[in-house]
Amino acid sequence: MFVKVYRYRVQSGKEEEFLSIQERANRVYSKHIPFRAVFLRKLRDPAAWMEIHWYPDERIYRHGMDLVNSEPEISQLWEAFQGILDPDDSEIHEEYYDQILVHQSIDTR
């Protein structure tokens, strides 16, 4: 599995707007790429978010992203997303991983 991790900070009071943007963006992604996404908010710093995406492999990710980025709505969502980031720390950190092993002992259904 190919895994992409994003870390960023969302302005206080903009959480609902953030989640709406993510829901709409995930619908666009779903048309072009098989993936799983999880959004995590830091307990002791609720402005800090982590987003983790799993894709079957990097080739599928890259091809799918070309299709996603050709969608007009994705540009609008990107601008909206940038508008809700913390103005004092608007950097988006991106990291890439290969998933090596999974252990699961809870039912996530």
Number of C-alpha atoms within 10 A of each C-alpha: 15 18 20 19 17 15 17 17 22 23 18 11 10 14 14 9 14 19 13 13 18 17 12 13 19 16 10 18 19 13 11 16 19 14 18 13 14 10 14 12 15 10 9 7 9 14 18 16 16 17 15 17 16 20 21 14 15 17 11 15 20 13 12 19 15 11 15 20 13 11 13 10 13 18 14 12 17 13 10 14 18 15 15 19 20 17 12 8 11 15 13 12 11 13 10 13 12 13 13 7 6 5 5 6 5 6 5 5 3
